[in-house]
Structures are given as C-alpha cells and as structure tokens.
C-alpha cells in the first residue's frame, strides 16, 4: 500500500519535483510524454486531481489575504533554510540529502557555470516557499504546476481533465475568451494558482533583480515556459523575461545529483552571498 501524508497523497513533496523532471526529460517524444503521464504513480495523479479541483479563484484570493501580509514570522534566509530542513522525509530510504543540501545543489550548479551572483542566490532560495507545508497547508497548495485562475485552463496543463470538478468550470465568465483578463495585460496582472512560487515572490520582491523574481514566481508555470501556453496574456516585459525563466529551468529540474554538498564548508560563502542581497531578517 502506498503511504500518504496527512496533508496530501504524495509520499513526499519532492515526488512532484521528480515527476516533473522525468516528464520533461530531454528528447522525450510526444508519445513517450503521454505514456509517462498515464503511467504516473496513483499518488501523483491524486495530487493533481486535488490541485485542479480546489485551486479556484476564491481559494487563491483567500490564501493571498492569509499570507501576503507577511506576518507569520521574521527570520533570516539561512534560518528559513534551517526551518525548511525540519521537513524530514522518512519514507524515502534511497535519499539521505537534507533540504539544505538540495538547495545548495541547485545553487552550486548555477555557480559552477559562471552565472551572476543574483542567479546563484536565486537558486539557493527558490524553493523556500515550501515552508507553507510546515504551516499546515495541503500539498496541492504548496507544490504543483502553476496556472492562471479565472480564465480557461489550457490543455497544456498536465491532467487538465481534472478541472472538470473545479467549481470555476461552472462560471461562464471564467471559461470564455481570456476570462477576466485582457489580451496583453501582463502576467503580473494575472492571478496564479497558489503555492510556494507566488508566496516566496512576495517575500523577496524588494531585494532581487527582475529576472530573479520571474524565475522565482514562474518556475513552476510549465504550461507557459515549457509548453508555450498563455502567450496572449503576455506583455512586452514578459517576453523579455521568459528566456531567463527558461535558462533557470534546467537547474531547477536536473541539478540534483549523488554528491552531497558539504554544508559546513559552503555555509560561509552562502551567508556572505545572502548578505549581499537581503537584510538580516525577512518578513514571512
């Protein structure tokens, strides 16, 4: 029997990451893509069913009111990393990497390729919004491919058939044309499904350059940056920023390796890097 979490069907949050990384493996043919989706573990399919059923416009607006005042906690970036590190996965005997080590793997891969400091620190922090899970949010409101709400769902969204159970499917205004949006309105004016991406964007929006903020906010928006959907909503700035999100995506998906980063050795470098961009404490 497949074990499940009290907060959702996945055995661990990383099970979604692993599914996405495998789904977008290089050189996968369309037939292989469809077969991979059909053969996904039942817990992954159930996760997407819950996500697509419950991510309504009303739900997203309620979560934004709940969290975006940023009054949950005050802590530094490194403290947030340590806090996320308390998310221990006892169900995966083949993985003994801590959450901090996973974050460092992404950052180190970006650093090895000679990318700018702001991109390295973006790799380090890009998943810190997953602390929502530690505050009791269900898995489907923390991770998952993101998508706009209050407009028709693209068939490029994986398991888009599950949207038939979403209450917004019965709101005619949301399912006509571009829904509540205007062509070229810009993604910043589009309400996205709720999760770790949108939350972290609001935590760090005053401290990083615009390409970094796009990477954080839209790195799970696979229907857009991998499948080419929702382009009618884009403005000129979105078109300029899209290549940055696409550049970041391979580091997000494929930087996990077998080599364990030495946290103690790397900590001084990354604490100095964090201090280059962020104050001593952030509002979460």
C-alpha positions in Angstrom: 0.0 0.0 0.0 1.3 3.5 -0.9 1.9 5.6 2.2 0.4 9.1 2.2 0.9 12.2 4.2 -1.9 13.7 6.4 -1.6 16.8 4.2 -2.0 15.0 0.9 -1.4 11.9 -1.2 2.3 12.4 -2.0 4.8 10.4 0.0 7.0 13.5 0.0 6.8 16.9 -1.6 9.8 16.0 -3.8 7.7 13.4 -5.5 6.1 16.1 -7.5 9.6 17.6 -8.5 10.8 14.2 -9.5 7.7 13.6 -11.7 8.1 16.9 -13.5 11.8 16.4 -14.0 11.1 13.0 -15.6 8.2 14.4 -17.6 10.4 17.0 -19.3 13.4 14.7 -19.8 15.4 15.7 -22.9 14.5 14.0 -26.2 11.2 12.6 -24.9 8.8 12.2 -27.8 5.1 13.3 -27.6 4.0 9.6 -27.4 6.5 9.0 -24.6 5.3 12.1 -22.9 1.7 10.9 -23.0 2.7 7.4 -21.8 4.7 8.8 -18.9 1.7 10.9 -17.8 -0.5 7.8 -18.0 1.9 5.7 -16.1 2.4 8.1 -13.2 2.0 6.7 -9.7 -1.5 6.8 -8.4 -0.5 9.2 -5.6 0.8 11.7 -8.2 -2.5 11.5 -10.2 -4.4 12.0 -7.0 -2.3 15.0 -6.1 -3.1 16.6 -9.4 -6.8 15.8 -9.1 -6.9 17.6 -5.7 -4.9 20.5 -7.1 -7.0 21.0 -10.1 -10.3 20.6 -8.2 -9.5 23.0 -5.4 -7.4 25.8 -6.9 -10.3 28.2 -7.6 -10.2 32.0 -7.8 -11.8 32.3 -4.4 -9.3 29.9 -2.9 -6.3 31.8 -4.3 -7.7 35.2 -3.1 -8.3 33.7 0.4 -4.7 32.4 0.6 -3.3 35.8 -0.6 -5.2 37.5 2.2 -4.0 34.9 4.7 -0.3 35.1 3.8 0.7 38.1 1.8 0.6 40.5 4.8 3.8 38.6 5.6 3.1 38.4 9.3 3.7 34.7 10.0 7.3 35.0 11.2 10.5 37.0 11.0 13.7 35.2 10.1 16.8 35.3 8.0 17.2 33.4 4.8 19.5 30.9 6.4 17.1 30.5 9.3 14.3 29.8 6.7 16.6 27.2 5.1 17.1 25.5 8.5 13.4 25.7 9.2 12.6 24.0 5.9 15.2 21.4 6.8 12.8 20.2 9.6 10.7 18.8 6.7 12.1 15.3 7.1 11.2 12.5 4.7 11.2 9.2 6.5 9.5 7.4 3.6 12.4 7.5 1.1 15.2 5.2 2.2 17.2 6.0 -1.0 17.6 9.7 -0.3 19.6 10.9 2.6 20.1 14.5 1.4 18.7 17.2 3.7 16.6 20.1 2.3 19.5 22.5 2.7 21.7 20.1 0.7 19.1 20.1 -2.1 19.1 23.9 -2.1 22.9 24.0 -2.2 23.0 21.6 -5.1 20.9 23.9 -7.3 23.0 27.0 -6.2 26.3 25.2 -6.8 25.3 24.1 -10.3 24.4 27.7 -11.2 27.7 28.9 -9.6 29.8 26.3 -11.5 28.5 27.7 -14.8 29.7 31.2 -14.0 26.3 32.8 -13.7 25.9 36.1 -11.8 25.6 36.3 -8.0 21.9 37.2 -8.1 21.1 34.0 -10.1 23.2 31.8 -7.7 21.3 33.2 -4.7 18.0 32.7 -6.6 18.9 29.0 -7.0 19.6 28.8 -3.3 16.3 30.2 -2.1 13.8 29.4 -5.0 12.0 26.6 -3.0 11.9 28.3 0.4 8.2 29.0 -0.1 7.7 25.3 0.6 7.7 26.3 4.3 3.9 26.7 3.6 3.8 22.9 4.1 5.2 23.3 7.6 2.4 25.8 8.4 -0.2 23.1 7.6 -1.1 23.8 4.0 -2.1 20.8 1.9 0.5 19.6 -0.6 -1.6 20.7 -3.5 -1.5 24.3 -2.2 2.3 24.2 -1.8 3.7 22.5 -4.9 2.4 21.6 -8.4 2.5 23.1 -11.9 1.1 26.6 -11.6 -1.5 28.2 -13.9 -3.8 31.2 -14.1 -7.2 31.1 -12.5 -10.3 32.9 -13.6 -9.7 32.1 -17.3 -10.0 28.9 -19.4 -7.5 26.3 -18.5 -5.0 25.3 -21.2 -5.0 21.7 -22.3 -1.2 22.0 -21.9 -1.6 21.7 -18.2 -0.9 18.1 -17.1 -4.1 16.2 -16.2 -6.2 19.1 -17.4 -9.2 16.8 -17.5 -9.4 17.1 -13.7 -10.5 20.7 -14.0 -14.0 19.4 -14.7 -14.6 19.1 -11.0 -13.3 22.6 -10.3 -16.3 24.9 -9.3 -14.8 27.7 -11.6 -15.7 25.5 -14.5 -19.3 26.5 -13.9 -18.6 30.2 -14.1 -19.2 31.2 -17.7 -17.2 34.4 -17.4 -14.1 32.5 -16.5 -14.5 30.0 -19.3 -15.0 32.5 -22.2 -12.2 34.0 -24.2 -9.4 35.1 -21.8 -11.7 35.0 -18.8 -11.4 38.2 -16.6 -8.2 39.3 -18.4 -7.4 41.4 -21.4 -5.0 40.5 -24.1 -1.5 41.7 -23.4 -2.4 42.6 -19.8 0.9 41.1 -18.5 1.4 38.2 -16.1 1.8 40.5 -13.2 -1.9 41.3 -13.6 -2.9 37.6 -13.8 -3.9 35.7 -10.7 -1.9 32.5 -10.4 -2.8 29.3 -8.6 -1.5 29.4 -5.0 1.8 27.8 -4.0 5.4 28.2 -2.9 6.3 30.2 -6.0 3.9 33.1 -5.5 4.4 33.2 -1.8 8.2 33.5 -2.0 8.0 36.1 -4.7 6.2 38.4 -2.3 8.7 37.7 0.5 11.7 38.7 -1.6 10.3 41.0 -4.3 12.1 44.1 -2.9 15.5 42.6 -2.9 16.3 40.9 -6.2 16.6 42.0 -9.8 13.6 41.4 -12.1 14.9 38.3 -13.9 15.4 36.6 -10.5 11.8 37.5 -9.5 10.5 36.0 -12.7 12.5 32.8 -12.0 11.0 32.5 -8.5 7.5 33.4 -9.4 7.1 31.4 -12.6 9.5 28.5 -12.3 6.5 26.1 -11.8 4.4 27.7 -14.6 5.3 24.8 -17.0 2.3 25.4 -19.4 3.9 28.8 -20.1 7.6 28.4 -20.2 7.8 24.8 -21.4 4.6 24.4 -23.5 4.0 27.9 -24.9 0.5 28.4 -23.5 -1.0 31.6 -22.2 1.0 33.8 -24.6 -2.0 36.1 -25.3 -1.8 37.3 -21.7 1.9 38.3 -22.0 3.1 41.9 -22.3 6.5 43.0 -23.7 8.2 42.6 -20.3 7.0 39.0 -20.0 8.5 38.3 -23.4 11.8 39.8 -22.3 11.9 37.8 -19.1 10.8 34.4 -20.5 14.3 33.4 -21.6 15.6 33.9 -18.1 12.9 31.6 -16.7 13.8 29.0 -19.4 17.5 29.4 -18.5 16.8 28.7 -14.9 14.5 25.6 -15.5 17.3 23.0 -16.1 19.0 23.9 -12.9 15.6 23.6 -11.1 14.9 20.2 -12.6 18.2 18.5 -13.1 20.8 19.8 -10.5 20.0 17.0 -8.0 23.0 14.6 -8.0 24.5 11.9 -5.9 27.2 14.2 -4.5 26.3 15.6 -1.1 27.3 19.3 -0.7 29.3 20.0 2.4 27.0 22.4 4.3 29.7 23.5 6.8 32.2 24.2 4.1 29.8 26.1 1.9 27.9 28.0 4.6 30.4 31.0 5.0 30.3 31.7 1.2 26.5 31.5 1.1 25.9 33.5 4.2 28.1 36.3 2.6 26.1 35.9 -0.6 22.8 36.2 1.2 24.0 39.3 3.0 24.8 40.9 -0.4 21.1 40.9 -1.3 19.0 40.5 1.8 18.6 42.2 5.2 19.3 40.3 8.4 15.6 39.4 8.7 12.8 39.0 6.2 9.1 39.1 6.9 7.4 35.7 6.1 
